[in-house]
Amino acid sequence: MRLQASCAALAVALSTFAFAGAATAQEAEVAFNAAVASDYVFRGFSQTDEDPAFQAGVDLGVSNFYAGAWISNVDFGDDTSAEFDVYGGYRTEAAGFGLDLGVVGYLYFDEPSGADYNYVEYKAAVSRAVGPVSAGAVVYYSPDFFGADDEAVYYEANLAFAPADKFTISGAVGYQALDVSDDYTTWNAGVGYALNDVYTFDLRYHDTDVKGSDIAEARVVASIKAAF
């Protein structure tokens, strides 16, 4: 099931790349990104055992379709060394709302035998911008989630405010529903500052209501991202 789901996510991404290959140079847009962060936090949990993360990605857009790939080091206390994500989807607008339907495949290098880490999620998101304020909601569904969990749903509401050209204040509240592990709530808030046209600095507070887990405790993460 996991292998089939991961292959499905990869197929969506590759099909978008193939479609882009048939498009003209004027129609296709390619963007690269790289980042260094004091920690890699995903839905409230540190993925690097509270150590720094080094990340890079590429995104391709053709008309309303998009695809991309992203990689980061991870540390789960075993041999797993890196996370590699592939994704693809379709974005459009309707009645002033932004809509995003996509799929994401999460693949892990050097995972131990039987760890069952690889999984896929299907995404549906809606957003609306009014002046300097934008708000959104997103749902991710996985039929066979990370580790021991199978069916899982993640709900998130997010808000961002840009009081000036270089500053963005943003935050999100999410709820992770799991069929084996305990459900939990996570939230984050922070400020981003555009150092120039390429580099952005972000300082963000993360927390969860999970008890007894060091990697889910409150933390502040600093990161610098380059986009070009």
Residue pairs with C-beta under 8 A, 6 or more apart in sequence:
1 143
1 144
2 116
2 118
2 119
2 120
2 144
3 118
5 105
5 119
5 120
5 142
5 143
5 144
6 105
6 106
6 107
6 118
6 119
6 120
8 103
8 105
8 120
9 86
9 87
9 88
9 103
9 104
9 105
9 120
10 86
10 105
12 67
12 87
12 88
12 89
12 102
12 103
13 67
13 68
13 69
13 86
13 87
13 88
13 105
14 67
14 88
15 67
15 88
16 60
16 62
16 65
16 66
16 67
16 88
17 60
17 67
19 62
19 65
20 27
20 28
20 60
20 62
20 65
20 67
23 62
23 63
27 62
27 63
28 60
28 61
28 62
29 60
29 61
29 62
30 58
30 59
30 60
30 61
31 58
31 59
31 60
31 61
31 227
31 228
32 56
32 57
32 58
32 59
32 227
32 228
33 56
33 57
33 58
33 59
33 225
33 226
33 227
33 228
34 55
34 56
34 57
34 225
34 226
35 53
35 54
35 55
35 56
35 223
35 224
35 225
35 226
36 52
36 53
36 54
36 55
36 223
36 224
37 52
37 53
37 55
37 221
37 222
37 223
37 224
38 52
38 221
38 222
38 223
39 46
39 48
39 50
39 51
39 52
39 53
39 219
39 221
40 46
40 47
40 48
40 53
40 55
40 72
40 73
40 74
41 47
41 188
41 206
41 219
41 221
43 154
43 174
43 176
43 186
44 174
44 184
44 186
44 187
44 188
44 206
44 207
44 208
44 210
44 216
45 208
45 210
45 213
45 215
45 216
46 215
46 216
46 219
47 53
47 72
47 74
47 75
47 76
47 83
48 72
48 73
48 74
48 75
49 75
49 76
49 77
49 215
50 214
50 215
50 219
51 75
53 72
53 73
53 74
54 72
54 73
55 70
55 71
55 72
55 73
56 70
56 71
57 68
57 69
57 70
57 71
58 68
58 69
58 70
59 66
59 67
59 68
60 66
60 67
60 68
64 90
64 91
64 92
65 88
65 89
65 90
66 88
66 89
66 90
66 91
66 102
67 86
67 87
67 88
67 89
68 86
68 87
68 88
69 84
69 85
69 86
69 87
70 84
70 85
70 87
71 82
71 83
71 84
71 85
72 82
72 83
73 81
73 82
73 83
74 80
74 81
74 82
74 83
74 108
76 117
78 111
78 112
78 115
79 110
79 111
79 112
80 108
80 109
80 110
80 111
80 112
80 115
80 117
81 109
81 110
82 108
82 109
82 110
83 106
83 107
83 108
83 109
84 107
84 108
84 109
85 104
85 105
85 106
85 107
86 104
86 105
86 107
87 102
87 103
87 104
87 105
88 102
88 103
89 100
89 101
89 102
89 103
89 123
90 100
90 101
90 102
91 98
91 99
91 100
92 98
92 99
93 99
96 128
97 126
97 127
97 128
98 125
98 126
98 127
98 128
98 129
98 136
99 125
99 126
100 123
100 124
100 125
100 126
100 127
100 138
101 123
101 124
101 125
102 122
102 123
103 120
103 121
103 122
103 123
104 120
104 121
104 123
104 140
105 118
105 119
105 120
106 117
106 118
106 119
106 120
106 121
106 146
107 118
108 115
108 117
108 118
111 117
111 118
115 147
116 146
116 147
116 148
117 146
117 147
119 142
119 144
119 145
119 146
120 142
120 143
120 144
121 140
121 141
121 142
121 154
122 140
122 141
122 142
123 138
123 139
123 140
124 138
124 139
125 136
125 137
125 138
125 139
126 136
126 137
126 138
127 134
127 135
127 136
127 137
128 134
128 135
128 136
132 161
132 162
132 163
133 159
133 160
133 161
133 162
134 159
134 160
135 157
135 158
135 159
135 160
136 157
136 158
136 159
137 155
137 156
137 157
137 158
138 155
138 156
138 158
139 153
139 154
139 155
139 156
140 153
140 154
141 152
141 153
142 151
142 152
142 153
143 150
143 151
144 150
144 151
145 151
145 152
145 178
145 179
146 152
147 181
148 180
148 181
149 178
149 179
149 180
149 181
150 179
150 180
151 179
152 176
152 177
152 178
152 179
153 176
153 177
154 174
154 175
154 176
154 177
155 174
155 175
155 177
156 172
156 173
156 174
156 175
157 172
157 173
157 174
158 170
158 171
158 172
158 173
159 170
159 171
159 172
160 168
160 169
160 170
160 171
161 168
161 169
161 170
162 168
162 169
163 169
165 194
166 193
166 194
167 191
167 192
167 193
167 194
168 191
168 192
168 193
169 189
169 190
169 191
169 192
170 189
170 190
170 191
170 192
171 187
171 188
171 189
171 190
172 187
172 188
172 189
173 185
173 186
173 187
174 185
174 186
174 187
175 183
175 184
175 185
175 186
176 183
176 184
176 185
176 186
177 183
182 210
184 208
184 209
184 210
184 216
185 208
185 209
186 206
186 207
186 208
186 209
187 206
187 207
187 208
188 204
188 205
188 206
188 207
189 204
189 205
190 202
190 203
190 204
190 205
190 221
191 202
191 203
191 204
192 200
192 201
192 202
193 200
193 201
193 202
194 200
195 201
195 224
198 226
198 227
198 228
199 224
199 225
199 226
200 224
200 225
200 227
201 222
201 223
201 224
202 221
202 222
202 223
202 224
202 225
203 220
203 221
203 222
204 220
204 221
204 222
204 223
205 218
205 219
205 220
206 218
206 219
206 220
206 221
207 217
207 218
207 219
208 216
208 217
210 216
